[in-house]
Amino acid sequence: KFDMVGESAALEQVREVIEKVASTDARVLITGPNGSGKEIVANQIHQLSARSRQAFIEVNCAAIPSELIESELFGHVKGAFTGAFENEKTRAEFLRLITASLD
């Protein structure tokens, strides 16, 4: 499902970047039009990273209202904005807790 097929110079550049960033803790923004393989690139980075044994979680940012995206991805503290009545963990923290409880 997540294999990269092809041998073009452009695809080789993508593979090189994937290998470079997978070995770091850097945050990576993957952009491109629909059908360009963003999910494949994200999965390849995950598989080559030190976190490959943890769950790979997809987040459809387009489905989250723009005014909530920051809070949804990074969490918030009580009172950070109207309607923030309690502290909320990040999506990553919540999923890490679930993954840890499954191990």
All heavy atoms as an XYZ file, in Angstrom:
785
protein
N       0.826     -1.206      0.000
C       0.000      0.000      0.000
C       0.863      1.259      0.000
O       0.475      2.258     -0.563
C      -0.915     -0.010      1.224
C      -1.788      1.215      1.329
C      -2.682      1.159      2.531
C      -3.471      2.445      2.650
N      -4.322      2.491      3.800
N       2.032      1.220      0.637
C       2.830      2.428      0.767
C       4.165      2.353      0.044
O       5.115      2.990      0.426
C       3.060      2.753      2.242
C       1.798      3.148      2.959
C       1.204      2.291      3.859
C       1.213      4.373      2.717
C       0.041      2.649      4.519
C       0.058      4.748      3.369
C      -0.529      3.881      4.269
N       4.248      1.547     -0.998
C       5.483      1.462     -1.765
C       5.584      2.610     -2.754
O       4.591      3.021     -3.351
C       5.554      0.142     -2.536
C       5.773     -1.045     -1.629
O       6.302     -0.851     -0.524
O       5.409     -2.166     -2.022
N       6.799      3.110     -2.911
C       7.072      4.146     -3.903
C       7.605      3.437     -5.146
O       8.618      2.743     -5.077
C       8.078      5.150     -3.366
C       7.545      5.932     -2.192
S       8.754      7.056     -1.469
C       8.937      8.224     -2.778
N       6.915      3.606     -6.251
C       7.272      2.909     -7.481
C       7.833      3.906     -8.485
O       7.249      4.954     -8.720
C       6.031      2.198     -8.084
C       6.389      1.487     -9.370
C       5.436      1.236     -7.077
N       8.979      3.585     -9.060
C       9.568      4.444    -10.081
C      11.036      4.679     -9.826
O      11.544      4.396     -8.740
N      11.711      5.205    -10.850
C      13.146      5.439    -10.747
C      13.568      6.754    -11.381
O      14.695      6.883    -11.825
C      13.899      4.276    -11.408
C      13.661      2.958    -10.707
C      14.479      1.828    -11.293
O      15.490      2.109    -11.963
O      14.101      0.672    -11.080
N      12.694      7.732    -11.413
C      13.040      9.023    -12.008
C      13.972      9.802    -11.086
O      14.080      9.520     -9.886
C      11.779      9.850    -12.270
O      11.207     10.263    -11.044
N      14.641     10.792    -11.643
C      15.532     11.648    -10.846
C      14.745     12.371     -9.756
O      15.219     12.508     -8.620
C      16.240     12.651    -11.751
N      13.544     12.829    -10.077
C      12.712     13.535     -9.093
C      12.340     12.611     -7.939
O      12.383     13.014     -6.766
C      11.458     14.084     -9.759
N      11.991     11.378     -8.248
C      11.618     10.429     -7.194
C      12.829     10.060     -6.342
O      12.710      9.887     -5.125
C      10.982      9.179     -7.801
C      10.323      8.214     -6.827
C       9.311      8.919     -5.939
C       9.661      7.077     -7.575
N      13.976      9.979     -6.935
C      15.198      9.712     -6.167
C      15.484     10.857     -5.195
O      15.923     10.625     -4.065
C      16.391      9.475     -7.093
C      16.338      8.142     -7.823
C      16.215      6.949     -6.884
O      16.917      6.908     -5.848
O      15.399      6.057     -7.183
N      15.215     12.093     -5.617
C      15.390     13.246     -4.717
C      14.434     13.146     -3.536
O      14.800     13.431     -2.398
C      15.153     14.555     -5.468
C      16.290     14.960     -6.357
C      16.002     16.289     -7.035
O      14.901     16.522     -7.547
N      16.998     17.165     -7.039
N      13.202     12.743     -3.814
C      12.212     12.584     -2.742
C      12.687     11.518     -1.765
O      12.628     11.704     -0.545
C      10.819     12.232     -3.325
C       9.845     11.846     -2.218
C      10.263     13.394     -4.128
N      13.178     10.403     -2.276
C      13.690      9.333     -1.399
C      14.851      9.821     -0.532
O      14.951      9.462      0.645
C      14.123      8.130     -2.241
C      12.956      7.349     -2.805
C      13.454      6.089     -3.514
N      12.342      5.304     -3.989
C      12.092      5.053     -5.272
N      12.904      5.516     -6.213
N      11.054      4.334     -5.618
N      15.735     10.619     -1.099
C      16.870     11.154     -0.338
C      16.393     12.049      0.803
O      16.902     11.970      1.929
C      17.805     11.933     -1.256
C      18.614     11.056     -2.186
C      19.451     11.859     -3.179
O      19.671     13.074     -2.942
O      19.882     11.270     -4.184
N      15.412     12.907      0.514
C      14.873     13.795      1.549
C      14.188     12.976      2.638
O      14.355     13.249      3.832
C      13.909     14.836      0.935
C      13.181     15.607      2.021
C      14.653     15.777      0.015
N      13.443     11.961      2.246
C      12.777     11.090      3.214
C      13.807     10.484      4.159
O      13.630     10.498      5.379
C      11.962      9.986      2.504
C      10.718     10.584      1.848
C      11.575      8.868      3.476
C       9.983      9.628      0.932
N      14.894      9.961      3.622
C      15.928      9.344      4.457
C      16.576     10.354      5.391
O      16.864     10.045      6.549
C      16.981      8.679      3.576
C      16.466      7.407      2.918
C      17.519      6.717      2.062
O      18.721      6.930      2.303
O      17.123      5.969      1.154
N      16.786     11.576      4.911
C      17.401     12.611      5.748
C      16.502     12.992      6.919
O      16.950     13.070      8.054
C      17.728     13.851      4.921
C      18.927     13.702      4.032
C      19.173     14.965      3.251
C      20.298     14.786      2.252
N      20.492     15.991      1.427
N      15.238     13.267      6.639
C      14.360     13.752      7.709
C      13.919     12.637      8.648
O      13.646     12.886      9.816
C      13.129     14.528      7.175
C      13.550     15.737      6.394
C      12.206     13.646      6.378
N      13.874     11.409      8.160
C      13.433     10.295      9.008
C      14.377     10.062     10.177
O      13.952      9.589     11.229
C      13.293      9.024      8.181
N      15.631     10.411     10.013
C      16.606     10.181     11.077
C      16.652     11.325     12.093
O      17.450     11.289     13.020
C      17.997      9.972     10.478
O      18.427     11.150      9.829
N      15.788     12.315     11.937
C      15.754     13.459     12.853
C      14.430     13.503     13.606
O      13.509     12.746     13.312
C      15.911     14.791     12.083
O      14.702     15.064     11.359
C      17.084     14.746     11.127
N      14.335     14.433     14.543
C      13.063     14.690     15.231
C      12.374     15.919     14.653
O      11.480     16.481     15.277
C      13.301     14.883     16.729
C      13.585     13.573     17.432
O      13.111     12.528     16.949
O      14.285     13.586     18.455
N      12.803     16.343     13.467
C      12.249     17.548     12.844
C      10.782     17.343     12.467
O      10.362     16.245     12.117
C      13.053     17.897     11.589
N      10.034     18.418     12.548
C       8.659     18.407     12.050
C       8.722     18.589     10.543
O       9.533     19.362     10.037
C       7.857     19.531     12.692
C       7.645     19.316     14.166
C       6.964     20.530     14.778
N       6.743     20.345     16.186
C       7.616     20.674     17.135
N       8.768     21.223     16.793
N       7.344     20.474     18.401
N       7.858     17.893      9.828
C       7.892     17.917      8.373
C       6.510     18.278      7.845
O       5.512     17.678      8.253
C       8.306     16.533      7.810
C       8.322     16.547      6.301
C       9.649     16.114      8.369
N       6.463     19.265      6.972
C       5.219     19.633      6.303
C       5.291     19.082      4.894
O       6.186     19.429      4.119
C       5.043     21.153      6.270
C       3.816     21.658      5.504
C       2.522     21.170      6.163
C       3.844     23.180      5.420
N       4.358     18.213      4.559
C       4.320     17.595      3.238
C       3.171     18.223      2.474
O       2.022     18.140      2.903
C       4.115     16.071      3.354
C       5.219     15.468      4.223
C       4.083     15.426      1.973
C       4.956     14.051      4.660
N       3.486     18.865      1.365
C       2.455     19.527      0.570
C       2.438     18.958     -0.835
O       3.405     18.353     -1.293
C       2.704     21.049      0.482
O       3.958     21.275     -0.181
C       2.749     21.682      1.867
N       1.325     19.157     -1.499
C       1.198     18.715     -2.884
C      -0.265     18.558     -3.233
O      -1.125     18.503     -2.357
N      -0.557     18.473     -4.514
C      -1.951     18.323     -4.938
C      -2.495     16.938     -4.594
O      -1.733     16.017     -4.275
C      -1.884     18.529     -6.453
C      -0.475     18.235     -6.833
C       0.364     18.566     -5.642
N      -3.807     16.809     -4.673
C      -4.447     15.517     -4.437
C      -3.827     14.468     -5.360
O      -3.594     14.718     -6.541
C      -5.951     15.593     -4.724
C      -6.690     16.377     -3.674
O      -6.174     16.612     -2.585
N      -7.896     16.790     -3.999
N      -3.543     13.306     -4.784
C      -3.016     12.206     -5.575
C      -1.525     12.250     -5.828
O      -1.004     11.424     -6.582
N      -0.813     13.182     -5.204
C       0.624     13.306     -5.474
C       1.480     12.385     -4.613
O       2.685     12.288     -4.824
C       1.077     14.760     -5.297
O       0.884     15.183     -3.962
N       0.883     11.712     -3.631
C       1.624     10.755     -2.822
C       2.054     11.256     -1.461
O       2.984     10.707     -0.867
N       1.392     12.280     -0.936
C       1.765     12.822      0.382
C       1.671     11.760      1.471
O       2.551     11.650      2.318
C       0.871     14.020      0.724
C       1.025     15.198     -0.219
C       0.121     16.349      0.168
C      -1.349     16.051      0.053
N      -1.855     15.853     -1.304
N       0.636     10.952      1.441
C       0.455      9.909      2.449
C       1.560      8.855      2.345
O       2.063      8.361      3.359
C      -0.915      9.242      2.284
C      -1.203      8.195      3.330
C      -2.573      7.550      3.168
O      -3.310      7.898      2.235
O      -2.878      6.672      3.984
N       1.969      8.533      1.147
C       3.051      7.565      0.947
C       4.352      8.123      1.523
O       5.095      7.414      2.213
C       3.205      7.213     -0.547
C       1.983      6.426     -1.019
C       4.487      6.430     -0.798
C       1.920      6.211     -2.511
N       4.635      9.398      1.255
C       5.842     10.031      1.779
C       5.798     10.037      3.307
O       6.787      9.679      3.964
C       6.020     11.456      1.219
C       7.114     12.212      1.955
C       6.306     11.399     -0.273
N       4.674     10.410      3.884
C       4.541     10.442      5.344
C       4.776      9.055      5.936
O       5.469      8.903      6.947
C       3.170     10.963      5.737
N       4.210      8.044      5.325
C       4.378      6.688      5.823
C       5.823      6.222      5.698
O       6.349      5.575      6.604
C       3.441      5.723      5.103
C       3.413      4.381      5.780
O       4.271      3.537      5.533
N       2.441      4.199      6.662
N       6.488      6.560      4.605
C       7.889      6.185      4.430
C       8.756      6.839      5.501
O       9.640      6.196      6.063
C       8.388      6.588      3.041
C       7.783      5.786      1.915
C       8.313      4.369      1.878
O       9.503      4.142      1.986
N       7.416      3.418      1.733
N       8.512      8.121      5.784
C       9.252      8.809      6.849
C       9.036      8.084      8.170
O       9.976      7.818      8.917
C       8.843     10.294      6.947
C       9.303     11.056      5.697
C       9.401     10.933      8.215
C       8.733     12.454      5.581
N       7.794      7.757      8.455
C       7.476      7.061      9.705
C       8.185      5.711      9.779
O       8.795      5.372     10.802
C       5.963      6.872      9.820
C       5.561      6.092     11.028
N       5.604      6.615     12.300
C       5.117      4.824     11.159
C       5.199      5.705     13.163
N       4.910      4.600     12.494
N       8.129      4.933      8.724
C       8.728      3.594      8.726
C      10.246      3.626      8.923
O      10.815      2.709      9.487
C       8.387      2.844      7.436
C       6.932      2.470      7.318
C       6.446      1.630      8.494
O       7.127      0.714      8.947
N       5.274      1.957      9.006
N      10.897      4.695      8.442
C      12.347      4.811      8.563
C      12.781      5.521      9.847
O      13.965      5.625     10.123
C      12.916      5.549      7.348
C      12.773      4.823      6.010
C      13.223      5.731      4.874
C      13.545      3.522      6.015
N      11.819      6.016     10.622
C      12.141      6.794     11.818
C      12.314      5.899     13.041
O      11.965      4.713     13.028
C      11.040      7.821     12.095
O       9.920      7.188     12.694
N      12.827      6.506     14.107
C      12.978      5.799     15.380
C      11.624      5.483     16.004
O      11.533      4.663     16.915
C      13.816      6.641     16.338
N      10.569      6.113     15.525
C       9.220      5.893     16.063
C       8.410      4.881     15.256
O       7.204      4.781     15.406
C       8.473      7.223     16.128
C       9.087      8.213     17.094
C       8.371      9.558     17.055
N       8.516     10.221     15.774
C       9.563     10.965     15.421
N      10.558     11.131     16.247
N       9.624     11.539     14.247
N       9.058      4.115     14.410
C       8.340      3.218     13.507
C       7.522      2.150     14.224
O       6.568      1.627     13.658
C       9.304      2.561     12.527
O      10.237      1.761     13.216
N       7.872      1.850     15.473
C       7.096      0.848     16.226
C       5.811      1.434     16.809
O       4.947      0.703     17.272
C       7.957      0.260     17.334
C       9.101     -0.587     16.780
C       9.873     -1.192     17.892
N       8.942     -1.821     18.841
C       9.145     -2.945     19.449
N      10.253     -3.578     19.248
N       8.266     -3.435     20.295
N       5.705      2.756     16.809
C       4.492      3.408     17.304
C       3.480      3.538     16.172
O       3.806      3.367     14.998
C       4.835      4.776     17.888
C       5.755      4.689     19.085
C       6.150      6.056     19.601
O       5.677      7.077     19.138
N       7.049      6.069     20.567
N       2.271      3.867     16.523
C       1.199      3.978     15.535
C       1.451      5.125     14.565
O       1.992      6.165     14.941
C      -0.136      4.198     16.246
N       1.067      4.918     13.325
C       1.090      5.965     12.304
C      -0.330      6.507     12.224
O      -1.253      5.789     11.843
C       1.534      5.381     10.958
C       1.458      6.348      9.813
C       2.311      7.433      9.753
C       0.543      6.172      8.782
C       2.263      8.330      8.699
C       0.486      7.057      7.724
C       1.347      8.128      7.677
N      -0.519      7.744     12.624
C      -1.853      8.338     12.709
C      -2.022      9.392     11.629
O      -1.232     10.333     11.551
C      -2.090      8.992     14.092
C      -1.770      8.022     15.225
C      -3.502      9.547     14.189
C      -2.604      6.780     15.266
N      -3.029      9.221     10.809
C      -3.326     10.199      9.766
C      -4.300     11.242     10.309
O      -5.230     10.898     11.029
C      -3.988      9.511      8.571
C      -3.142      8.461      7.918
C      -3.908      7.710      6.853
O      -4.648      8.358      6.083
O      -3.770      6.489      6.803
N      -4.069     12.496      9.956
C      -4.973     13.571     10.341
C      -5.340     14.338      9.083
O      -4.464     14.874      8.402
C      -4.330     14.540     11.367
C      -5.281     15.673     11.704
C      -3.916     13.790     12.622
N      -6.617     14.379      8.756
C      -7.091     15.127      7.600
C      -7.311     16.575      8.039
O      -8.366     16.927      8.556
C      -8.383     14.515      7.055
C      -8.903     15.265      5.840
O      -8.343     16.274      5.421
N      -9.991     14.764      5.284
N      -6.292     17.397      7.848
C      -6.365     18.792      8.292
C      -7.453     19.570      7.567
O      -8.005     20.519      8.120
C      -5.011     19.473      8.110
S      -3.729     18.775      9.180
N      -7.776     19.178      6.356
C      -8.821     19.870      5.601
C     -10.190     19.703      6.252
O     -11.089     20.525      6.050
C      -8.859     19.359      4.161
N     -10.360     18.651      7.056
C     -11.643     18.404      7.710
C     -11.791     19.155      9.034
O     -12.855     19.140      9.633
C     -11.819     16.904      7.950
N     -10.723     19.821      9.471
C     -10.746     20.555     10.741
C     -10.874     22.042     10.436
O     -10.096     22.577      9.654
C      -9.458     20.287     11.548
C      -9.287     18.785     11.803
C      -9.477     21.058     12.865
C      -7.942     18.404     12.387
N     -11.857     22.733     11.026
C     -12.002     24.171     10.775
C     -10.709     24.927     11.076
O     -10.009     24.626     12.046
C     -13.119     24.599     11.743
C     -13.861     23.345     12.053
C     -12.855     22.234     11.971
N     -10.374     25.894     10.251
C      -9.102     26.608     10.368
C      -8.913     27.250     11.740
O      -7.791     27.308     12.243
C      -8.968     27.669      9.270
O     -10.005     28.617      9.374
N      -9.987     27.691     12.370
C      -9.850     28.335     13.676
C      -9.582     27.317     14.795
O      -9.223     27.686     15.900
C     -11.079     29.186     14.016
C     -12.386     28.446     14.063
C     -13.089     28.314     12.711
O     -12.528     28.746     11.690
O     -14.212     27.783     12.693
N      -9.721     26.019     14.505
C      -9.491     24.996     15.514
C      -8.250     24.140     15.251
O      -7.864     23.345     16.100
C     -10.711     24.066     15.606
C     -12.016     24.698     16.060
C     -13.134     23.675     16.060
C     -11.858     25.315     17.435
N      -7.629     24.301     14.095
C      -6.535     23.407     13.714
C      -5.384     23.445     14.714
O      -4.854     22.411     15.107
C      -6.043     23.674     12.269
C      -5.073     22.579     11.816
C      -5.375     25.012     12.145
C      -5.741     21.345     11.363
N      -4.991     24.629     15.156
C      -3.863     24.732     16.092
C      -4.182     24.016     17.397
O      -3.369     23.246     17.914
C      -3.521     26.198     16.355
C      -2.300     26.375     17.216
C      -1.917     27.841     17.373
O      -2.504     28.718     16.729
O      -1.004     28.081     18.179
N      -5.360     24.244     17.922
C      -5.766     23.602     19.162
C      -5.873     22.092     18.986
O      -5.464     21.320     19.855
C      -7.108     24.165     19.622
O      -7.592     23.451     20.729
N      -6.411     21.661     17.870
C      -6.585     20.231     17.604
C      -5.249     19.497     17.542
O      -5.093     18.415     18.091
C      -7.340     20.052     16.284
C      -7.734     18.647     15.972
C      -8.874     18.115     16.823
O      -9.620     18.916     17.403
O      -9.006     16.884     16.891
N      -4.271     20.102     16.891
C      -2.975     19.447     16.722
C      -2.053     19.623     17.915
O      -1.301     18.713     18.259
C      -2.279     19.975     15.466
C      -2.960     19.643     14.146
C      -2.205     20.283     13.006
C      -3.080     18.141     13.949
N      -2.089     20.803     18.553
C      -1.112     21.115     19.591
C      -1.710     21.244     20.985
O      -0.982     21.475     21.941
C      -0.361     22.403     19.230
C       0.276     22.330     17.871
C      -0.186     23.115     16.841
C       1.319     21.444     17.623
C       0.389     23.045     15.579
C       1.899     21.362     16.372
C       1.431     22.165     15.347
N      -3.026     21.118     21.122
C      -3.676     21.235     22.412
C      -3.814     22.688     22.842
O      -3.469     23.606     22.102
N      -4.377     22.896     24.028
C      -4.519     24.247     24.564
C      -4.724     24.170     26.073
O      -4.970     23.103     26.618
C      -5.687     24.989     23.899
C      -7.016     24.345     24.126
N      -7.577     23.499     23.212
C      -7.877     24.405     25.172
C      -8.746     23.069     23.681
N      -8.942     23.592     24.869
N      -4.596     25.307     26.699
C      -4.839     25.390     28.132
C      -6.162     26.104     28.367
O      -6.637     26.869     27.525
C      -3.689     26.124     28.878
C      -2.399     25.331     28.783
C      -3.505     27.526     28.356
N      -6.735     25.847     29.515
C      -7.995     26.473     29.904
C      -7.884     27.990     29.762
O      -6.900     28.592     30.196
C      -8.314     26.090     31.350
C      -9.588     26.696     31.884
C      -9.812     26.240     33.312
C     -11.057     26.886     33.883
N     -11.300     26.452     35.256
N      -8.852     28.614     29.114
C      -8.884     30.057     28.950
C      -8.091     30.590     27.770
O      -8.027     31.793     27.559
N      -7.491     29.712     26.973
C      -6.669     30.160     25.840
C      -7.501     30.898     24.791
O      -7.004     31.776     24.104
C      -5.952     28.979     25.194
N      -8.771     30.545     24.691
C      -9.676     31.199     23.758
C     -11.098     30.963     24.240
O     -11.335     30.150     25.132
C      -9.479     30.680     22.318
C      -9.575     29.181     22.195
C     -10.808     28.553     22.033
C      -8.435     28.399     22.244
C     -10.893     27.187     21.929
C      -8.506     27.028     22.135
C      -9.752     26.416     21.977
N     -12.042     31.685     23.679
C     -13.439     31.513     24.057
C     -13.857     30.071     23.822
O     -13.666     29.534     22.742
C     -14.344     32.448     23.220
O     -13.893     33.786     23.397
C     -15.795     32.314     23.635
N     -14.395     29.461     24.841
C     -14.828     28.069     24.733
C     -13.801     27.062     25.225
O     -14.079     25.870     25.262
N     -12.601     27.514     25.595
C     -11.579     26.608     26.140
C     -11.790     26.516     27.646
O     -11.199     27.247     28.414
C     -10.185     27.119     25.813
N     -12.669     25.606     28.056
C     -13.051     25.503     29.453
C     -12.155     24.581     30.267
O     -12.252     24.537     31.481
C     -14.503     25.031     29.561
C     -15.469     25.989     28.920
C     -16.215     25.604     27.822
C     -15.608     27.281     29.390
C     -17.092     26.475     27.218
C     -16.483     28.173     28.798
C     -17.229     27.769     27.702
N     -11.291     23.822     29.602
C     -10.357     22.945     30.310
C      -9.127     22.706     29.451
O      -9.137     22.978     28.251
C     -11.016     21.615     30.681
C     -11.572     20.860     29.490
C     -12.388     19.648     29.913
O     -13.234     19.752     30.800
O     -12.144     18.583     29.326
N      -8.067     22.226     30.071
C      -6.847     21.906     29.332
C      -7.124     20.729     28.395
O      -7.829     19.795     28.768
C      -5.716     21.530     30.275
C      -5.247     22.689     31.123
O      -5.598     23.839     30.883
N      -4.460     22.397     32.139
N      -6.576     20.778     27.208
C      -6.713     19.683     26.244
C      -5.332     19.244     25.796
O      -4.514     20.072     25.414
C      -7.507     20.136     25.013
C      -8.976     20.333     25.254
C      -9.738     19.028     25.451
O      -9.292     17.984     24.931
O     -10.764     19.064     26.139
N      -5.082     17.958     25.859
C      -3.817     17.422     25.375
C      -3.792     17.511     23.846
O      -4.820     17.634     23.200
C      -3.673     15.958     25.783
C      -3.477     15.752     27.269
C      -3.162     14.298     27.541
C      -2.924     14.037     29.000
N      -1.779     14.704     29.546
N      -2.580     17.440     23.307
C      -2.463     17.408     21.854
C      -2.962     16.069     21.356
O      -3.059     15.102     22.098
C      -1.001     17.579     21.403
O      -0.279     16.414     21.777
C      -0.366     18.811     21.999
N      -3.268     16.012     20.103
C      -3.676     14.760     19.491
C      -2.560     13.729     19.650
O      -2.802     12.569     19.938
C      -3.965     14.998     18.012
C      -5.059     14.166     17.458
C      -5.296     14.577     16.018
N      -6.573     15.192     15.881
C      -7.599     14.586     15.295
N      -7.462     13.396     14.790
N      -8.755     15.181     15.199
N      -1.335     14.181     19.477
C      -0.190     13.278     19.589
C      -0.064     12.718     21.002
O       0.178     11.530     21.188
C       1.092     13.998     19.182
N      -0.251     13.562     22.028
C      -0.161     13.098     23.412
C      -1.253     12.079     23.705
O      -1.013     11.047     24.315
C      -0.294     14.267     24.387
C       0.910     15.168     24.435
C       0.658     16.400     25.285
O      -0.445     16.970     25.248
O       1.600     16.795     25.982
N      -2.463     12.357     23.238
C      -3.588     11.457     23.457
C      -3.330     10.112     22.793
O      -3.506      9.062     23.399
C      -4.868     12.096     22.908
C      -6.071     11.217     23.020
C      -6.623     10.939     24.258
C      -6.649     10.661     21.896
C      -7.729     10.123     24.369
C      -7.758      9.844     21.997
C      -8.303      9.572     23.246
N      -2.853     10.138     21.557
C      -2.596      8.898     20.831
C      -1.412      8.145     21.420
O      -1.397      6.923     21.427
C      -2.384      9.192     19.354
C      -3.629      9.746     18.663
C      -3.284     10.270     17.284
C      -4.724      8.709     18.595
N      -0.423      8.865     21.945
C       0.716      8.216     22.584
C       0.244      7.447     23.814
O       0.697      6.344     24.085
C       1.761      9.265     22.970
C       3.098      8.686     23.326
C       4.166      9.746     23.570
N       4.267     10.701     22.486
C       4.051     12.011     22.614
N       3.734     12.532     23.777
N       4.167     12.815     21.588
N      -0.699      8.020     24.562
C      -1.231      7.342     25.739
C      -1.966      6.069     25.354
O      -1.829      5.033     25.999
C      -2.190      8.275     26.514
C      -1.551      9.480     27.182
C      -2.628     10.397     27.728
C      -0.601      9.051     28.272
N      -2.739      6.138     24.282
C      -3.470      4.950     23.813
C      -2.473      3.881     23.378
O      -2.605      2.713     23.739
C      -4.401      5.316     22.636
C      -5.539      6.193     23.149
C      -4.950      4.065     21.975
C      -6.415      6.754     22.056
N      -1.461      4.270     22.608
C      -0.463      3.325     22.120
C       0.266      2.671     23.279
O       0.476      1.463     23.291
C       0.550      4.032     21.190
O      -0.175      4.633     20.111
C       1.551      3.051     20.612
N       0.643      3.447     24.284
C       1.356      2.909     25.442
C       0.504      1.906     26.190
O       0.995      0.885     26.672
C       1.790      4.048     26.366
N      -0.788      2.165     26.278
C      -1.665      1.251     27.010
C      -1.888     -0.046     26.233
O      -2.231     -1.071     26.824
C      -3.002      1.917     27.313
O      -3.746      2.117     26.140
N      -1.657     -0.038     24.924
C      -1.819     -1.247     24.121
C      -0.589     -2.132     24.161
O      -0.663     -3.323     23.863
C      -2.128     -0.879     22.665
C      -3.447     -0.152     22.422
C      -3.558      0.256     20.968
C      -4.635     -1.015     22.827
N       0.562     -1.565     24.506
C       1.825     -2.343     24.527
C       1.891     -3.315     25.681
O       1.293     -3.315     26.626
C       3.040     -1.408     24.575
C       3.238     -0.703     23.246
O       2.709     -1.182     22.232
O       3.928      0.335     23.242
